[in-house]
Amino acid sequence: MSPGIQKVEALDEGHFVRVEWEDGRESHYPCVWLRDNCQCPHCFLHSARARKLVIEDLDVNIVVKEVTLADRKKIYITWPDEHASEYEAEWLKKRCFSEEARAEMREDLFLPECQYWGSDLQLPKMPFEEILYNDESAYKWLCTLKKVGIVLLTGAATRQGELVKLGHRIGFLRLTFYGPTWQVQDKADANNVAYTTGKLCFHTDYPVLQHPPGVQFLHCIKQTAVGGESEVVDGFHVSNKLKKQNPQAYQILSSTAVDYTDVGIDYCEFAVQCKQRIIDVDSRGQAVRINYNNATRDTVFDIPAEKVRPFYAALKEFDDLLNSAEHKFTYKLEPGDIVTFDNWRVLHGRQSYSSGSAVTRHLEGAYADWDVVLSRLRLLRKRVLNRD
């Protein structure tokens, strides 16, 4: 049921428009924002859902000349230059500037809810074929991936190429220097520590890139009989623990730029360098991305010498928390399993396994960006829930 408007009036000498809703609530809209978001064909290209009005033509001190209400469902504004704008009640309600309305819009657009976990993780599982061909299943998969950070897909064929299907389902995969997809197996003269049989410590992939891939897919094609167990840990949960346990260590890891490097030849020749903070935080100091890969952390460290030891102490405390029994979850991929996880949040590792004359363990990997994943999620939600 779309909201109805009880009353509309100009306030603050015409700089604001006050809308009183039928439920008794009210919203205040700055006039500069209303003028900037005029929906008429002259100001807005509806086929592209894009603004045509340019900022240089916008008067930031604009006031309304007249504001009127029609049928409780639409308001009309006449501006000083006689330009006319109209705004639907439902459109206005969704864009109310109250904290409650803004929080609701953030939830609707970005799904910020986070379900933290440790060794008690109940690993979400879904059939691979279902998410490929059923929109409700695909929507559930992506919602769970965003909320929990990890979902296991089961029943894929044990051959290369299944991740390409997954890429088509969401939109497209992320191309990196290791190719559109890449093969995790024991290789001679390995150009990545993952391409060995040794233990892999907890890490996120590709912090050496300015914009690391947001989502990672690992498809188990062949699994070794002994060893090779996968381990995961919720980096956001551990970061919160560190912040409470040692705020100074948290401050160091969220403010120190760490050098990363990756040099070699794979899909093409590459020499990548980047600076990242181990814990990226938002304006509230909340972790939004973990950038930690000990293997590719550079020997170059661009900080004053006296700050080096405190950094290592903070990193060691964080790493100890990652590896504590209460935080890490261990499982073993079976052939046909595809683990999908948030590479900005979930750190992953692997237990060692024995090498042999033939390949005993083979995973195919791929990446996707959160922009692509969330785009598909929003489209699926509209289709599944019949929402605009």
DRENKEBA-619527 format. One record per residue (C-alpha): x, y, z; residue in one letter. Coordinates in nm, 2 decimals. Layout:
! DRENKEBA-619527
<node <X, Y, Z>, "A">
...
END
This chain:
! DRENKEBA-619527
<node <0.00, 0.00, 0.00>, "M">
<node <0.17, 0.32, -0.11>, "S">
<node <0.18, 0.60, 0.15>, "P">
<node <-0.06, 0.90, 0.14>, "G">
<node <0.02, 1.26, 0.21>, "I">
<node <-0.19, 1.45, 0.46>, "Q">
<node <-0.03, 1.80, 0.42>, "K">
<node <0.26, 1.97, 0.24>, "V">
<node <0.42, 2.31, 0.31>, "E">
<node <0.74, 2.51, 0.27>, "A">
<node <0.96, 2.58, 0.57>, "L">
<node <1.27, 2.78, 0.66>, "D">
<node <1.18, 3.06, 0.41>, "E">
<node <1.13, 2.81, 0.14>, "G">
<node <1.46, 2.61, 0.18>, "H">
<node <1.27, 2.30, 0.30>, "F">
<node <0.95, 2.12, 0.21>, "V">
<node <0.77, 1.95, 0.50>, "R">
<node <0.55, 1.65, 0.41>, "V">
<node <0.30, 1.52, 0.67>, "E">
<node <0.20, 1.16, 0.61>, "W">
<node <-0.14, 1.01, 0.67>, "E">
<node <0.01, 0.80, 0.95>, "D">
<node <0.11, 1.12, 1.14>, "G">
<node <0.48, 1.10, 1.06>, "R">
<node <0.66, 1.38, 0.88>, "E">
<node <0.96, 1.42, 0.64>, "S">
<node <1.17, 1.73, 0.57>, "H">
<node <1.32, 1.76, 0.22>, "Y">
<node <1.59, 2.02, 0.13>, "P">
<node <1.48, 2.21, -0.17>, "C">
<node <1.82, 2.20, -0.33>, "V">
<node <1.79, 1.82, -0.33>, "W">
<node <1.44, 1.83, -0.47>, "L">
<node <1.55, 2.06, -0.75>, "R">
<node <1.85, 1.84, -0.82>, "D">
<node <1.62, 1.54, -0.85>, "N">
<node <1.35, 1.68, -1.06>, "C">
<node <1.20, 1.38, -1.26>, "Q">
<node <1.08, 1.57, -1.56>, "C">
<node <1.21, 1.48, -1.91>, "P">
<node <1.42, 1.80, -1.92>, "H">
<node <1.61, 1.71, -1.60>, "C">
<node <1.60, 1.33, -1.60>, "F">
<node <1.66, 1.06, -1.87>, "L">
<node <1.41, 0.79, -1.77>, "H">
<node <1.54, 0.54, -2.03>, "S">
<node <1.88, 0.54, -1.85>, "A">
<node <1.75, 0.63, -1.51>, "R">
<node <2.01, 0.91, -1.51>, "A">
<node <2.02, 1.28, -1.42>, "R">
<node <2.04, 1.52, -1.71>, "K">
<node <2.05, 1.83, -1.49>, "L">
<node <2.41, 1.95, -1.45>, "V">
<node <2.55, 2.09, -1.12>, "I">
<node <2.66, 2.42, -1.28>, "E">
<node <2.29, 2.49, -1.36>, "D">
<node <2.18, 2.42, -1.00>, "L">
<node <2.13, 2.70, -0.75>, "D">
<node <2.24, 2.56, -0.41>, "V">
<node <2.04, 2.83, -0.23>, "N">
<node <1.72, 2.76, -0.43>, "I">
<node <1.38, 2.80, -0.25>, "V">
<node <1.04, 2.70, -0.37>, "V">
<node <0.80, 2.95, -0.51>, "K">
<node <0.49, 2.73, -0.46>, "E">
<node <0.42, 2.38, -0.34>, "V">
<node <0.09, 2.20, -0.37>, "T">
<node <-0.06, 1.86, -0.30>, "L">
<node <-0.27, 1.66, -0.55>, "A">
<node <-0.49, 1.36, -0.45>, "D">
<node <-0.26, 1.28, -0.15>, "R">
<node <-0.03, 1.09, -0.39>, "K">
<node <0.18, 1.36, -0.55>, "K">
<node <0.33, 1.70, -0.48>, "I">
<node <0.39, 1.98, -0.73>, "Y">
<node <0.66, 2.24, -0.69>, "I">
<node <0.70, 2.56, -0.89>, "T">
<node <1.05, 2.71, -0.88>, "W">
<node <1.14, 3.08, -0.90>, "P">
<node <1.23, 3.04, -1.27>, "D">
<node <0.88, 2.89, -1.33>, "E">
<node <1.03, 2.54, -1.38>, "H">
<node <0.77, 2.28, -1.26>, "A">
<node <0.85, 1.96, -1.08>, "S">
<node <0.63, 1.68, -0.95>, "E">
<node <0.72, 1.40, -0.70>, "Y">
<node <0.52, 1.08, -0.63>, "E">
<node <0.45, 1.01, -0.26>, "A">
<node <0.60, 0.66, -0.27>, "E">
<node <0.92, 0.80, -0.43>, "W">
<node <0.95, 1.06, -0.16>, "L">
<node <0.88, 0.82, 0.12>, "K">
<node <1.16, 0.59, 0.02>, "K">
<node <1.40, 0.88, 0.01>, "R">
<node <1.31, 1.04, 0.35>, "C">
<node <1.61, 1.18, 0.53>, "F">
<node <1.52, 1.03, 0.87>, "S">
<node <1.76, 0.79, 1.02>, "E">
<node <1.50, 0.52, 1.02>, "E">
<node <1.43, 0.56, 0.65>, "A">
<node <1.79, 0.58, 0.56>, "R">
<node <1.87, 0.26, 0.75>, "A">
<node <1.59, 0.09, 0.57>, "E">
<node <1.72, 0.20, 0.24>, "M">
<node <2.07, 0.08, 0.33>, "R">
<node <1.93, -0.26, 0.42>, "E">
<node <1.74, -0.27, 0.09>, "D">
<node <2.03, -0.17, -0.13>, "L">
<node <2.33, -0.32, 0.03>, "F">
<node <2.21, -0.60, 0.27>, "L">
<node <2.46, -0.50, 0.55>, "P">
<node <2.33, -0.76, 0.80>, "E">
<node <2.62, -0.98, 0.92>, "C">
<node <2.59, -1.31, 1.09>, "Q">
<node <2.92, -1.38, 1.27>, "Y">
<node <3.05, -1.73, 1.34>, "W">
<node <3.35, -1.93, 1.47>, "G">
<node <3.41, -2.30, 1.50>, "S">
<node <3.04, -2.34, 1.56>, "D">
<node <2.97, -2.25, 1.19>, "L">
<node <2.68, -2.45, 1.04>, "Q">
<node <2.81, -2.44, 0.69>, "L">
<node <2.52, -2.35, 0.45>, "P">
<node <2.48, -2.60, 0.17>, "K">
<node <2.28, -2.58, -0.15>, "M">
<node <2.26, -2.80, -0.47>, "P">
<node <2.47, -2.65, -0.75>, "F">
<node <2.21, -2.73, -1.02>, "E">
<node <1.94, -2.56, -0.83>, "E">
<node <2.11, -2.22, -0.81>, "I">
<node <2.19, -2.24, -1.18>, "L">
<node <1.83, -2.28, -1.29>, "Y">
<node <1.61, -2.17, -1.00>, "N">
<node <1.58, -1.80, -0.93>, "D">
<node <1.46, -1.85, -0.57>, "E">
<node <1.75, -2.08, -0.50>, "S">
<node <2.00, -1.84, -0.66>, "A">
<node <1.85, -1.55, -0.46>, "Y">
<node <1.88, -1.75, -0.13>, "K">
<node <2.24, -1.84, -0.22>, "W">
<node <2.35, -1.48, -0.28>, "L">
<node <2.16, -1.35, 0.03>, "C">
<node <2.33, -1.62, 0.25>, "T">
<node <2.67, -1.55, 0.09>, "L">
<node <2.63, -1.18, 0.18>, "K">
<node <2.50, -1.24, 0.53>, "K">
<node <2.71, -1.54, 0.64>, "V">
<node <3.01, -1.50, 0.41>, "G">
<node <3.03, -1.86, 0.29>, "I">
<node <2.80, -2.12, 0.11>, "V">
<node <2.89, -2.47, -0.01>, "L">
<node <2.74, -2.57, -0.34>, "L">
<node <2.71, -2.95, -0.39>, "T">
<node <2.67, -3.18, -0.69>, "G">
<node <2.87, -3.01, -0.96>, "A">
<node <3.04, -3.22, -1.23>, "A">
<node <3.40, -3.31, -1.15>, "T">
<node <3.55, -3.14, -1.45>, "R">
<node <3.69, -2.80, -1.54>, "Q">
<node <3.44, -2.53, -1.66>, "G">
<node <3.17, -2.55, -1.40>, "E">
<node <3.28, -2.22, -1.25>, "L">
<node <3.22, -2.06, -1.59>, "V">
<node <2.86, -2.16, -1.55>, "K">
<node <2.86, -1.99, -1.21>, "L">
<node <3.00, -1.68, -1.37>, "G">
<node <2.73, -1.67, -1.63>, "H">
<node <2.47, -1.71, -1.36>, "R">
<node <2.58, -1.39, -1.17>, "I">
<node <2.70, -1.20, -1.48>, "G">
<node <3.07, -1.26, -1.54>, "F">
<node <3.39, -1.37, -1.36>, "L">
<node <3.68, -1.14, -1.27>, "R">
<node <3.98, -1.17, -1.49>, "L">
<node <4.32, -1.16, -1.30>, "T">
<node <4.68, -1.23, -1.38>, "F">
<node <4.61, -1.60, -1.31>, "Y">
<node <4.35, -1.61, -1.58>, "G">
<node <3.96, -1.62, -1.59>, "P">
<node <3.99, -1.95, -1.39>, "T">
<node <4.30, -2.11, -1.24>, "W">
<node <4.40, -2.46, -1.13>, "Q">
<node <4.51, -2.52, -0.77>, "V">
<node <4.73, -2.83, -0.78>, "Q">
<node <5.09, -2.93, -0.71>, "D">
<node <5.31, -2.78, -0.98>, "K">
<node <5.68, -2.78, -1.05>, "A">
<node <5.84, -2.44, -1.01>, "D">
<node <5.51, -2.31, -0.87>, "A">
<node <5.45, -1.93, -0.91>, "N">
<node <5.21, -1.93, -0.62>, "N">
<node <5.23, -2.10, -0.28>, "V">
<node <4.88, -2.24, -0.34>, "A">
<node <5.03, -2.45, -0.62>, "Y">
<node <5.23, -2.66, -0.37>, "T">
<node <5.13, -2.94, -0.13>, "T">
<node <5.23, -2.74, 0.18>, "G">
<node <5.01, -2.59, 0.45>, "K">
<node <4.85, -2.26, 0.36>, "L">
<node <4.80, -2.02, 0.65>, "C">
<node <4.49, -1.81, 0.68>, "F">
<node <4.48, -1.54, 0.41>, "H">
<node <4.26, -1.34, 0.18>, "T">
<node <4.34, -1.36, -0.19>, "D">
<node <4.50, -1.08, -0.39>, "Y">
<node <4.56, -0.79, -0.14>, "P">
<node <4.83, -0.70, -0.39>, "V">
<node <4.55, -0.56, -0.61>, "L">
<node <4.42, -0.21, -0.55>, "Q">
<node <4.07, -0.36, -0.56>, "H">
<node <4.09, -0.73, -0.44>, "P">
<node <3.82, -0.96, -0.57>, "P">
<node <3.52, -0.96, -0.35>, "G">
<node <3.40, -1.32, -0.39>, "V">
<node <3.60, -1.64, -0.45>, "Q">
<node <3.48, -1.98, -0.59>, "F">
<node <3.68, -2.30, -0.54>, "L">
<node <3.56, -2.62, -0.72>, "H">
<node <3.69, -2.95, -0.60>, "C">
<node <3.76, -3.17, -0.90>, "I">
<node <3.99, -3.42, -0.73>, "K">
<node <4.06, -3.47, -0.36>, "Q">
<node <4.36, -3.63, -0.18>, "T">
<node <4.28, -3.92, 0.05>, "A">
<node <4.49, -3.79, 0.33>, "V">
<node <4.53, -3.42, 0.43>, "G">
<node <4.42, -3.12, 0.22>, "G">
<node <4.14, -3.02, 0.46>, "E">
<node <4.01, -2.66, 0.41>, "S">
<node <4.00, -2.41, 0.70>, "E">
<node <3.80, -2.08, 0.72>, "V">
<node <3.77, -1.81, 0.97>, "V">
<node <3.53, -1.51, 1.00>, "D">
<node <3.77, -1.21, 0.97>, "G">
<node <3.51, -0.96, 1.08>, "F">
<node <3.43, -1.16, 1.39>, "H">
<node <3.79, -1.19, 1.48>, "V">
<node <3.85, -0.82, 1.41>, "S">
<node <3.57, -0.73, 1.65>, "N">
<node <3.74, -0.95, 1.91>, "K">
<node <4.08, -0.78, 1.86>, "L">
<node <3.92, -0.44, 1.88>, "K">
<node <3.77, -0.53, 2.23>, "K">
<node <4.08, -0.72, 2.34>, "Q">
<node <4.35, -0.47, 2.23>, "N">
<node <4.22, -0.14, 2.08>, "P">
<node <4.58, -0.02, 2.01>, "Q">
<node <4.66, -0.33, 1.80>, "A">
<node <4.33, -0.28, 1.61>, "Y">
<node <4.43, 0.08, 1.55>, "Q">
<node <4.77, -0.02, 1.42>, "I">
<node <4.64, -0.28, 1.18>, "L">
<node <4.36, -0.05, 1.05>, "S">
<node <4.60, 0.25, 0.99>, "S">
<node <4.93, 0.10, 0.88>, "T">
<node <4.99, 0.07, 0.50>, "A">
<node <5.14, -0.27, 0.43>, "V">
<node <5.34, -0.34, 0.11>, "D">
<node <5.23, -0.64, -0.10>, "Y">
<node <5.41, -0.77, -0.41>, "T">
<node <5.34, -1.04, -0.68>, "D">
<node <5.58, -1.10, -0.97>, "V">
<node <5.57, -1.37, -1.22>, "G">
<node <5.42, -1.52, -1.54>, "I">
<node <5.08, -1.69, -1.57>, "D">
<node <4.80, -1.56, -1.78>, "Y">
<node <5.05, -1.30, -1.88>, "C">
<node <5.36, -1.15, -1.73>, "E">
<node <5.30, -0.94, -1.42>, "F">
<node <5.48, -0.72, -1.16>, "A">
<node <5.22, -0.60, -0.91>, "V">
<node <5.27, -0.37, -0.61>, "Q">
<node <5.02, -0.24, -0.37>, "C">
<node <4.98, -0.09, -0.02>, "K">
<node <4.69, -0.21, 0.19>, "Q">
<node <4.58, -0.19, 0.55>, "R">
<node <4.54, -0.53, 0.71>, "I">
<node <4.20, -0.42, 0.84>, "I">
<node <4.01, -0.17, 0.62>, "D">
<node <3.75, 0.02, 0.83>, "V">
<node <3.46, 0.25, 0.75>, "D">
<node <3.38, 0.59, 0.90>, "S">
<node <3.26, 0.42, 1.22>, "R">
<node <3.58, 0.22, 1.26>, "G">
<node <3.40, -0.10, 1.16>, "Q">
<node <3.59, -0.36, 0.96>, "A">
<node <3.47, -0.37, 0.60>, "V">
<node <3.76, -0.56, 0.43>, "R">
<node <4.05, -0.78, 0.54>, "I">
<node <4.37, -0.76, 0.34>, "N">
<node <4.60, -1.02, 0.47>, "Y">
<node <4.82, -1.26, 0.28>, "N">
<node <5.15, -1.34, 0.46>, "N">
<node <5.30, -1.51, 0.14>, "A">
<node <5.28, -1.19, -0.07>, "T">
<node <5.36, -0.94, 0.20>, "R">
<node <5.66, -0.76, 0.07>, "D">
<node <6.01, -0.74, 0.23>, "T">
<node <5.98, -0.37, 0.17>, "V">
<node <5.80, -0.20, 0.46>, "F">
<node <5.74, 0.18, 0.41>, "D">
<node <5.71, 0.29, 0.78>, "I">
<node <5.95, 0.44, 1.03>, "P">
<node <6.18, 0.18, 1.19>, "A">
<node <6.04, 0.24, 1.55>, "E">
<node <5.69, 0.15, 1.43>, "K">
<node <5.79, -0.19, 1.29>, "V">
<node <5.80, -0.40, 1.61>, "R">
<node <5.46, -0.27, 1.74>, "P">
<node <5.31, -0.36, 1.40>, "F">
<node <5.44, -0.71, 1.42>, "Y">
<node <5.31, -0.75, 1.78>, "A">
<node <4.97, -0.64, 1.66>, "A">
<node <4.97, -0.87, 1.35>, "L">
<node <5.08, -1.16, 1.57>, "K">
<node <4.79, -1.10, 1.81>, "E">
<node <4.55, -1.09, 1.52>, "F">
<node <4.70, -1.40, 1.36>, "D">
<node <4.68, -1.59, 1.70>, "D">
<node <4.31, -1.50, 1.72>, "L">
<node <4.26, -1.62, 1.36>, "L">
<node <4.41, -1.96, 1.44>, "N">
<node <4.25, -2.01, 1.78>, "S">
<node <4.03, -2.32, 1.81>, "A">
<node <3.72, -2.12, 1.89>, "E">
<node <3.74, -1.92, 1.57>, "H">
<node <3.84, -2.15, 1.29>, "K">
<node <3.62, -2.40, 1.11>, "F">
<node <3.77, -2.71, 0.93>, "T">
<node <3.60, -2.91, 0.66>, "Y">
<node <3.71, -3.12, 0.36>, "K">
<node <3.59, -3.06, 0.01>, "L">
<node <3.45, -3.36, -0.18>, "E">
<node <3.47, -3.39, -0.56>, "P">
<node <3.18, -3.19, -0.70>, "G">
<node <3.18, -2.94, -0.41>, "D">
<node <3.21, -2.57, -0.49>, "I">
<node <3.28, -2.34, -0.19>, "V">
<node <3.18, -1.98, -0.25>, "T">
<node <3.29, -1.72, 0.00>, "F">
<node <3.34, -1.35, 0.07>, "D">
<node <3.71, -1.28, 0.00>, "N">
<node <3.69, -0.95, 0.18>, "W">
<node <3.57, -1.11, 0.50>, "R">
<node <3.65, -1.49, 0.52>, "V">
<node <4.01, -1.59, 0.55>, "L">
<node <4.09, -1.94, 0.42>, "H">
<node <4.37, -2.19, 0.45>, "G">
<node <4.46, -2.55, 0.38>, "R">
<node <4.62, -2.83, 0.56>, "Q">
<node <4.92, -2.99, 0.39>, "S">
<node <4.90, -3.31, 0.19>, "Y">
<node <5.15, -3.56, 0.04>, "S">
<node <5.29, -3.51, -0.31>, "S">
<node <5.29, -3.79, -0.55>, "G">
<node <5.40, -3.88, -0.91>, "S">
<node <5.05, -3.79, -1.03>, "A">
<node <4.81, -3.50, -0.93>, "V">
<node <4.63, -3.61, -0.61>, "T">
<node <4.43, -3.29, -0.54>, "R">
<node <4.28, -3.05, -0.80>, "H">
<node <4.07, -2.74, -0.74>, "L">
<node <3.96, -2.49, -1.00>, "E">
<node <3.93, -2.14, -0.88>, "G">
<node <3.77, -1.82, -1.00>, "A">
<node <3.68, -1.47, -0.87>, "Y">
<node <3.39, -1.23, -0.90>, "A">
<node <3.35, -0.87, -0.78>, "D">
<node <3.09, -0.78, -0.52>, "W">
<node <2.95, -0.52, -0.76>, "D">
<node <2.86, -0.80, -1.00>, "V">
<node <2.72, -1.03, -0.73>, "V">
<node <2.51, -0.77, -0.57>, "L">
<node <2.38, -0.66, -0.91>, "S">
<node <2.25, -1.01, -0.97>, "R">
<node <2.11, -1.03, -0.62>, "L">
<node <1.90, -0.71, -0.67>, "R">
<node <1.77, -0.84, -1.00>, "L">
<node <1.68, -1.18, -0.85>, "L">
<node <1.51, -1.01, -0.56>, "R">
<node <1.30, -0.80, -0.79>, "K">
<node <1.20, -1.11, -0.99>, "R">
<node <1.14, -1.34, -0.69>, "V">
<node <0.97, -1.09, -0.46>, "L">
<node <0.81, -0.88, -0.74>, "N">
<node <0.97, -0.57, -0.60>, "R">
<node <1.07, -0.25, -0.78>, "D">
END
